[in-house]
Amino acid sequence: MAGSDARALSRSLLDLCRMRKLTIATAESCTGGLVAGALTDIPGSSDVIDRGFVTYSNDAKRAMLGVEAGTLANFGAVSRETATAMAIGALERAGVDLAVAITGIAGPGGATPGKPVGLVHFAAAARDGRIIHREQRFGAIGRTAVRQRSVVEALRMLMELARGPQVAAKPRRAAASRLRPRVTRTPRRHVAKRRPPRSPRG
């Protein structure tokens, strides 16, 4: 059921983004690229999907998405803070309009106190500054089921952002400047100094 849901959602999302001229990037940990795979499984997806980051290790999250070491150390890889940083990093580095990030514990091992098997954090970010986060506790339903349900949740979040008050799409590479606006200086005008009139020669 999750597979058919993912395919239907992927088609609807691609159609909507195509109509609104929006582009997408994904940043995945526990799903290992399944969201990007679901989207690119649909013919013609190349006009919407830019790239997918598979950042399974903490080193990859830092190197590819710019997640700070302090974020990972203080909150852990499976956290709201890390998921949000992953989504923003994907948005900035790909220069797209929408990005989604997933990090979780698919199981059967990997649980820690307060972070059980089936815990997954999602974050989705839009170029216009909107960011949404969701936490799901799917439980110990099996590694495959956790990953499949995570794909569906990520696609739903992208759909939510795509339906929102998105401004007209700008050229790619605009995301970073939008999230971190640069201060532009007005060039100074050069005013020529007037020379005092020469005194008449006697």
C-alpha positions in Angstrom: 0.0 0.0 0.0 2.8 2.4 0.9 4.4 1.8 -2.5 1.2 2.7 -4.4 0.7 5.7 -2.2 4.3 6.9 -2.9 3.8 6.6 -6.6 0.5 8.5 -6.6 2.0 11.2 -4.4 5.0 11.4 -6.6 3.0 11.9 -9.7 0.8 14.6 -8.1 3.8 16.4 -6.6 5.6 16.5 -9.9 2.6 17.7 -11.8 2.1 20.5 -9.2 5.7 21.5 -9.2 5.8 21.5 -13.0 2.8 23.7 -13.2 4.3 26.1 -10.6 7.8 25.8 -12.0 9.3 24.6 -8.8 12.4 22.4 -8.4 13.2 19.9 -5.6 16.2 18.4 -3.8 16.2 15.7 -1.2 18.5 15.0 1.8 18.1 11.4 3.1 19.7 9.4 5.8 17.7 6.4 7.0 15.8 6.2 3.7 19.0 6.0 1.7 17.7 7.8 -1.4 14.2 6.2 -1.6 12.4 9.6 -1.8 14.6 10.6 -4.8 14.1 7.2 -6.2 10.3 7.4 -5.9 10.2 10.8 -7.7 12.7 9.9 -10.4 10.8 6.7 -11.1 8.2 8.8 -12.8 9.0 9.6 -16.4 9.7 13.3 -17.1 10.7 14.1 -13.5 14.0 15.7 -14.6 12.3 19.1 -15.1 11.5 19.1 -11.3 14.1 17.0 -9.5 17.5 18.5 -9.3 19.5 16.2 -7.1 19.4 13.9 -4.0 21.9 13.9 -1.1 22.3 10.5 0.6 24.1 11.5 3.9 24.1 8.3 5.9 27.0 9.2 8.2 27.6 12.3 10.3 30.6 13.1 8.2 28.5 13.1 5.1 25.9 15.4 6.8 28.7 17.8 7.6 30.5 17.7 4.3 27.6 17.6 1.9 24.9 19.6 3.7 26.9 21.8 6.1 25.3 20.4 9.2 27.4 21.8 12.1 29.3 19.4 14.3 27.8 21.1 17.3 24.3 20.3 16.2 25.1 16.6 15.8 27.0 16.5 19.1 24.3 18.3 21.1 21.1 16.9 19.6 22.2 13.8 17.7 21.8 12.8 14.1 18.1 11.8 14.7 16.7 15.1 15.9 14.6 18.0 14.8 17.6 20.3 14.7 19.6 18.0 12.5 16.7 17.3 10.1 16.1 21.1 9.8 19.8 21.8 9.1 19.8 19.0 6.5 16.8 20.5 4.7 18.3 24.0 4.7 21.6 22.7 3.6 20.1 20.9 0.6 18.0 23.9 -0.3 21.1 26.2 -0.3 23.6 23.9 -1.9 21.2 22.8 -4.7 19.7 26.2 -5.3 16.2 24.8 -5.6 12.8 25.9 -4.5 11.9 23.0 -2.2 13.9 20.5 -0.1 13.0 17.7 2.2 15.2 15.9 4.8 14.8 12.6 6.6 16.8 11.2 9.5 15.7 8.3 11.7 16.1 4.9 13.2 14.7 2.3 10.9 15.9 -0.6 13.0 16.1 -3.4 14.0 18.9 -1.9 16.1 20.2 1.6 16.7 17.8 2.6 19.5 19.0 4.8 22.3 17.3 6.1 25.5 14.6 8.4 24.3 15.1 7.5 20.7 13.4 4.2 19.9 13.3 2.2 16.7 10.9 3.7 14.3 11.6 7.3 15.4 12.0 9.5 12.3 12.4 13.3 12.0 11.4 15.1 8.9 12.0 18.7 7.8 11.0 20.5 4.6 12.2 23.9 3.6 11.1 26.3 0.9 13.0 29.1 -0.8 10.6 31.7 0.5 11.6 30.9 4.0 8.9 28.4 5.1 10.2 25.5 7.1 8.1 22.6 8.6 9.1 19.8 10.9 7.4 16.6 11.8 8.3 13.7 14.2 6.9 10.3 13.6 7.2 7.3 15.9 6.3 4.4 13.6 7.3 1.8 16.2 9.2 -1.5 15.6 7.2 -2.3 12.4 10.2 -3.5 10.5 13.0 -1.7 8.6 11.3 -1.8 5.3 8.0 -0.5 6.6 9.6 2.4 8.5 11.5 3.4 5.3 8.4 3.1 3.1 6.2 5.2 5.5 9.0 7.7 5.7 9.0 8.2 1.9 5.2 8.8 2.0 5.5 11.3 4.8 8.3 13.2 3.0 6.3 13.4 -0.2 3.3 14.8 1.7 5.4 17.5 3.3 6.8 18.5 -0.1 3.2 18.7 -1.4 2.2 20.9 1.5 5.0 23.4 0.7 4.3 23.3 -3.0 0.6 24.1 -2.4 1.5 27.0 -0.2 1.9 30.7 -1.0 5.0 30.1 -3.0 6.4 33.1 -4.9 7.2 32.8 -8.5 10.2 30.5 -9.0 13.5 32.3 -9.5 16.6 31.0 -11.3 18.5 28.2 -9.6 21.2 29.1 -7.0 18.8 31.7 -5.5 18.1 29.8 -2.3 21.2 30.7 -0.5 20.9 34.4 -1.1 17.3 34.2 0.0 18.0 32.6 3.3 21.0 34.7 4.0 20.3 38.1 2.4 23.3 40.1 1.5 23.5 43.8 2.2 24.0 45.8 -0.9 25.7 49.1 -0.9 24.6 52.0 -3.0 27.6 53.3 -5.0 28.7 56.8 -4.1 28.4 59.4 -6.8 31.6 61.3 -7.5 31.0 65.0 -7.6 33.7 67.0 -9.3 35.0 69.9 -7.2 34.6 73.3 -8.9 37.8 75.3 -9.2 37.7 78.8 -7.9 37.6 81.4 -10.8 41.0 82.7 -11.8 41.7 86.3 -11.0 42.3 88.4 -14.0 45.9 89.0 -14.8 47.0 92.7 -14.5 
